[in-house]
Amino acid sequence: MIDGPYLVLTVLGVLGCGMVAGVFCGFSTFVMRGLAELPPAQGVAAMNSINAAAVRPAFMLLFVGSAGLCAVLGVVTFVLLPDDGAVELLLGSALYLFGSFGVTVVANVPRNDALLRMDPGSPESAAQWRSYVRGWTRWNHVRTIASAAAALSYTLALT
């Protein structure tokens, strides 16, 4: 049975990964669909505004803090190799670090940076916007599933 500080870290891992999964799920299920229905110039402006708001302390503490917590849980688990929950803890850490945080860094942020450079008034912006929404949302589905699976894996480690 996981106990003491390890229990607290694991419960915080469940909460952090679950909350991030919820944010990403909202984007995958209705935010991006709503933005896609806007005229391209308005969709680009709205998404750029959302992206700017996302890098403020409230979300970054949750998102990056969860990555740090998952890294700590992964390292401590790897070093200690506890009898209970080691596989679930390592899996949860890998899912969040690679499937959520890693995908954000290599797939979603570069798309956001390209969107920021897009000229919303240009003739090709409609096609660029549609392509952005498709690609960004596809990778966001991966982040949603990985974050939720990490929370589930940490939860299973507690049982």
N, C-alpha and C positions, 0 to 999 in steps of 0.2 A: 504494500500500500504506500502510495506517495504521501509524504507528510512534511510538516515544518515549512521552511522557506521554499522548498521545492514545490510543495502543494500550492503556495501562494503564487509562485511564478507560473505554474501550469494553469491555474484559474485565470490569472491575468492574460495568459496566452489565449485561452478560450474566448474571453471577452474581447480582447483586441482584434483577433482574427475574425470573430463573428461580427463585430461592428464594422470593420472594413468590408467584409463580404456584403453587409447590408447596404453600405454606400454604393459599392460597385453594382449590386443587384438593381438598385434604383435607376442607375444610369442605363443598364442593359435592358430593363423592362419598360421604362417610360420616358426618361429624360432624353435619350438620344432619338427616340421616335418622335417626340415633340419637337426637338430641334430640327430634325430632318424635314418636317413639314413646313418649316419657315422658308421664306425666300432665301436663297443662298447668302446674300449679303447680311441678312439678319441672323441667320444661323451661325455664320462665321463670327459675327460680333458677339453673339450670346455665348458661344463656346469659348471664345477668347476671354470673355469676362469671367466665366466659370473657372477656367484654368488659372487665371490670376488669383481668384478668390481661394482656390484650393491650396495654394502654397502659403497660406497664413498659418499661424501657430496651432489653431484648434485641430485642423485635419492633419497637419504635418506631424504633430505630436502623436496622434493616434496611428498614422500610417508608418512613419519612420520608427516611432517608439515600439510598435509591434514587431517591426523587423529586428530591432535591437534585442527585444525580449526573446524572439524566436532564435536568434543567434546564440544568446546566452543559454537558453534551454537546450539547444542542439549541442553546444560544446560541453556543457555540464553533463548531459546525458551520455555523450560519447566518452567522456573521461571516466565517469562513475559507473556506467553500464549497470543501472539498477536492475534488480530482478523483475520488478513490476513496471510495465509501460514503456520500456526502452524503445521498442520498435515504433510504437505509436507516437512517442515524443520526437524521435528522429524524423519520422515521416511527416509529422505536423510542421516541424521546423523547415524541412526541405520544401514542402508544398508552399508555404508562405514565402520563404526567401527566394525561391526560384519562380514559382507560379504566379505570385502576386507582385512582390517587390521587383524581382528581376524582369518580369514581363513589362512592368511599368517603365523601367529604365530603358529597355531595348526596343520596345514597340510603341507604347502610348506617348511617352514624352517626345520622342523624335517626331511623331505625327503632330503633336501639339505645337512644337517649334515650327514645323512647316506651315501649319495653319496660321500661325502668327505672322509669317512672312507673306501669306497669300493676299493678293489684292482683291477684296470682295467685289469690287466694281468691274473687274475685268470680264471679258466675254467667256473665258474658260473657267471662271470660278464656279459655275454651276456643276460642271463635271468634276472638278477638284473637290468640291464640297461633298458630293455624293460618294466619291471614292474615299474621302476622309471618314465619313460616317460609317461606311461599310467596314473598312479596315480597323478603325478605332474600336468599334463596337464588337467586332469579332474577337479582338484581343482582350477587350473588357470582359467578355464571357469567360475567357480563360482565367482572368484574375478573380472573377466572382466565384467560380467553381473551386479554384485553388484555395482561396481564403476560407470558404465555407468548409472545404475538406480538411484544412488545417485545424479549424476550430473543432470539427468532429473528431479528428484524430487525437487532439489533446484531451477532449472529453472522454474518449475511450481509454486513454491512459489513466484516467482517474478511477476507472471502474475495476 
